[in-house]
Amino acid sequence: MKRDLPMAVPSTSLKMNPLGGCLTGKAPVEMDLTKGELIKREPVTLIWRNIPVNGRKAVVKMYRRGLFLQCYSLITSFRSKREFEGLRELEQHGVPCSTPLFWCHGHFGPYGWGEALVTEEVAHSQPLRDVLASRPEAATSLDVSPLFANLARMHAIGVHHGMLRTRNILVADRAGSPTFVFIDLARSHLFPGDIRHKRMALYDLMSLCEGLLPYFSEDLVHSWLSAYGIPEPERIRLSARIKRFRLTSRLRKALAWEFDIRNVLAHFRTPNHFWNLGKRQT
């Protein structure tokens, strides 16, 4: 059982041993949390941004797990590892995302046992949810079709986001034009093949559209689904389904279990995928 965090989160420097990424196998990385900004503080999850890591500004996401869950994750899988692998797969295929630097697990001083993911901070960016809420004109001036085209690319390489909400997409100003950047793949799965016509992709699509429809006209749904690559007959049926869709907490948990099982079964059907995944990690 985890203990609640103290009212004042301790300021400290931590040494982390990188797993995955270009820093793997090198000396421990000193994370000076006193130089960053704590942007999320929950009993399980802590997130700092603007942390200096090897000359880069980074975001550090720490999951407090407890020793039992740490041991269990050694047998199953670490959440931060899954997120790292999903982000790196997107990065390698040119899909805009937060650049993964490394992940790690262990005992993090005053924060106890846990795991962490370190990604490069996305400069000059703002969550899509905040853009839509603070700028009413965005509903007419912001073209989100490129977001759906990139989502199709994500699904084509087998990456299922798992929590595709407008708060988990950043709008970054790059070369004077907006770029949609995927972040927070903590519930993601990396499947061994194209998932564009699978249930996983469908619920990513509907979850994203649910957050957009309060700000955009329903007619735009057709253009979004067209940018994703869905043919006209299917767009009509899917548009009607999207308007009725509500991602409740109970449904989200049920889908998480279902997609975990689907992911395991997909890997058993393609055993060579484990070998290929291992080679990508080295």
C-alpha positions in Angstrom: 0.0 0.0 0.0 1.3 3.4 -0.9 1.7 6.2 1.6 0.2 9.6 0.7 2.6 12.2 -0.4 3.5 14.9 2.1 1.8 18.3 1.6 5.1 19.7 0.3 6.6 17.5 -2.4 10.3 17.2 -1.4 12.8 19.0 -3.7 15.7 16.7 -4.5 18.1 15.5 -7.0 17.8 11.8 -8.2 20.1 9.5 -10.0 18.3 7.5 -12.7 19.8 4.5 -14.6 18.5 4.9 -18.2 16.8 2.0 -19.9 16.1 2.3 -23.7 17.2 5.3 -25.8 20.6 6.7 -26.6 21.6 7.0 -22.9 21.3 3.2 -22.2 24.4 1.7 -20.7 26.0 5.0 -19.8 26.5 6.5 -16.4 23.4 7.3 -14.2 21.7 10.6 -15.1 21.5 13.2 -12.4 17.9 14.6 -12.4 17.9 17.9 -10.6 14.1 18.3 -9.9 14.7 21.6 -8.1 15.3 23.2 -11.5 12.0 22.1 -12.9 8.3 22.8 -12.4 6.0 20.3 -10.8 2.9 20.3 -13.1 1.1 17.2 -11.8 1.0 15.9 -8.2 -1.2 12.8 -7.5 -0.7 9.9 -5.1 0.4 7.7 -8.0 1.7 10.1 -10.7 4.1 13.0 -10.5 5.2 15.1 -13.6 7.9 17.7 -13.8 8.8 19.8 -16.8 11.7 21.9 -17.8 14.2 19.5 -16.3 17.8 19.7 -17.7 18.9 16.4 -19.2 22.2 16.3 -21.2 21.6 19.8 -22.5 17.9 19.3 -23.3 14.8 20.5 -21.5 12.8 17.4 -20.5 9.6 16.2 -18.9 9.9 13.6 -16.2 6.9 11.5 -15.5 7.1 9.3 -12.4 4.7 6.5 -11.4 4.9 5.5 -7.8 4.3 1.7 -7.7 5.3 0.2 -4.4 7.6 -2.8 -4.1 5.0 -5.5 -4.8 3.9 -3.8 -8.1 7.5 -3.3 -9.0 8.1 -7.0 -8.8 4.9 -7.7 -10.6 5.9 -5.4 -13.4 9.2 -7.2 -13.8 7.1 -10.3 -14.8 4.5 -8.5 -16.9 5.5 -5.1 -18.2 6.3 -1.6 -17.0 3.9 1.2 -18.0 6.8 3.6 -18.7 8.4 1.0 -20.9 5.3 0.5 -23.0 5.0 4.3 -23.4 8.6 4.6 -24.3 8.3 1.9 -27.0 5.2 3.5 -28.4 6.7 6.9 -28.7 9.9 5.6 -30.2 8.0 3.7 -32.8 6.2 6.9 -33.7 9.4 8.9 -33.8 11.1 6.3 -36.1 8.2 6.5 -38.6 8.1 10.3 -38.6 4.8 10.7 -36.7 4.9 13.9 -34.5 5.3 13.0 -30.9 7.2 13.9 -27.7 10.7 12.6 -28.2 11.4 9.7 -25.7 14.9 10.0 -24.0 14.8 7.0 -21.7 12.8 5.1 -19.1 13.8 3.5 -15.8 12.6 1.9 -12.6 13.8 1.5 -9.1 13.8 3.3 -5.8 13.5 7.1 -6.2 14.6 8.4 -2.8 11.8 10.2 -0.9 9.2 9.1 -3.6 9.7 5.4 -3.0 9.6 2.6 -5.5 8.4 3.4 -8.9 9.1 3.8 -12.6 9.8 6.9 -14.7 9.7 8.1 -18.3 11.8 11.0 -19.5 10.8 12.8 -22.8 12.1 15.9 -24.4 9.9 18.9 -23.8 7.9 20.1 -26.8 8.7 23.8 -27.1 6.2 26.5 -27.9 3.2 24.1 -27.5 -0.1 24.0 -25.8 -2.6 21.2 -25.3 -5.3 21.1 -28.0 -8.0 21.1 -25.2 -6.6 24.4 -23.9 -6.4 25.9 -27.4 -10.0 25.1 -28.2 -11.2 26.3 -24.7 -9.3 29.6 -24.8 -9.6 30.6 -28.5 -13.2 30.4 -29.8 -12.0 31.3 -33.3 -10.0 28.0 -33.4 -13.1 26.1 -34.3 -13.1 27.9 -37.7 -9.4 28.6 -38.2 -7.8 25.4 -37.0 -7.6 22.5 -39.5 -7.4 19.3 -37.6 -7.4 17.1 -40.7 -3.6 16.6 -40.5 -4.1 15.2 -37.0 -6.3 12.5 -38.4 -3.9 11.7 -41.2 -1.1 11.3 -38.6 -3.5 9.1 -36.5 -3.9 6.8 -39.5 -0.1 6.6 -39.8 0.1 5.7 -36.1 -2.4 2.9 -36.5 -0.8 1.7 -39.7 2.4 0.9 -37.8 0.5 -0.9 -35.0 0.5 1.8 -32.3 -2.7 2.1 -30.3 -2.8 5.3 -28.2 -5.3 4.1 -25.6 -6.2 7.5 -24.1 -6.5 9.8 -27.1 -8.1 12.9 -25.6 -7.5 16.5 -26.6 -5.4 17.1 -23.5 -3.0 14.4 -24.8 -2.3 16.2 -28.1 -0.1 19.3 -28.2 -0.4 22.1 -30.7 3.1 23.2 -31.5 4.2 26.2 -33.5 6.7 24.8 -36.0 7.9 27.0 -38.9 4.9 29.3 -38.4 2.2 26.6 -38.7 0.5 24.4 -36.2 1.7 20.8 -35.7 -0.2 18.2 -33.7 2.1 16.3 -31.4 1.0 13.0 -29.7 1.9 12.7 -26.0 1.0 10.5 -23.0 0.9 7.0 -24.4 0.7 5.4 -20.9 -2.2 3.1 -22.0 -0.8 2.4 -25.4 -0.1 -0.9 -27.1 2.4 -1.8 -29.8 0.7 -4.4 -32.1 2.7 -6.4 -34.6 0.7 -5.1 -37.6 -1.7 -2.6 -39.1 -4.7 -1.9 -36.8 -6.6 0.6 -38.9 -9.6 -1.7 -39.3 -9.5 -3.0 -35.7 -11.5 -2.1 -32.6 -8.5 -0.5 -31.0 -8.3 2.1 -33.8 -12.0 2.6 -33.7 -12.0 3.6 -30.1 -9.0 5.9 -30.5 -11.0 7.6 -33.3 -14.2 7.9 -31.3 -12.4 9.1 -28.2 -10.7 11.9 -30.1 -13.8 13.0 -31.9 -15.8 13.1 -28.6 -13.4 15.8 -27.4 -13.6 17.8 -30.7 -17.3 17.8 -31.4 -18.3 20.4 -28.8 -16.1 22.9 -30.7 -16.6 21.9 -34.3 -19.7 21.3 -36.5 -20.8 17.7 -37.1 -20.3 18.2 -40.8 -16.5 18.4 -40.2 -16.5 14.8 -38.9 -16.8 13.6 -42.6 -13.7 15.6 -43.6 -11.7 14.2 -40.5 -12.7 10.6 -41.3 -11.8 11.2 -44.9 -8.3 12.4 -43.9 -8.0 9.3 -41.9 -8.8 7.2 -45.0 -12.3 5.9 -44.3 -14.4 5.5 -47.4 -17.7 7.3 -47.8 -20.2 4.5 -46.9 -18.4 3.8 -43.7 -18.0 7.5 -42.8 -21.8 7.9 -42.7 -22.3 5.0 -40.3 -19.3 5.9 -38.2 -20.3 9.6 -37.9 -23.7 8.6 -36.4 -21.9 6.3 -33.9 -19.4 8.9 -32.9 -22.2 11.4 -32.0 -23.6 8.8 -29.5 -20.3 7.8 -28.1 -19.4 8.6 -24.5 -16.1 7.3 -23.0 -17.1 6.6 -19.3 -14.7 5.4 -16.7 -16.3 1.9 -16.7 -16.0 1.6 -20.4 -12.4 2.9 -20.4 -11.4 0.2 -17.8 -13.2 -2.5 -19.8 -11.5 -1.5 -23.0 -8.1 -1.4 -21.3 -8.5 -5.1 -20.2 -9.8 -6.1 -23.7 -6.9 -4.4 -25.5 -4.4 -5.9 -23.1 -5.7 -9.3 -24.0 -5.8 -8.6 -27.7 -2.2 -7.4 -27.6 -1.0 -10.5 -25.9 -2.9 -12.8 -28.4 -1.6 -10.8 -31.3 2.0 -11.3 -30.2 1.5 -15.0 -29.7 0.2 -15.3 -33.2 3.4 -13.5 -34.5 6.2 -14.8 -32.2 8.9 -13.3 -34.4 7.6 -9.8 -33.4 9.2 -10.3 -29.9 12.6 -10.9 -31.6 12.2 -7.8 -33.9 11.1 -5.7 -30.9 14.2 -6.8 -29.0 16.5 -5.8 -31.8 14.9 -2.3 -31.9 15.6 -1.8 -28.2 19.4 -2.4 -28.6 
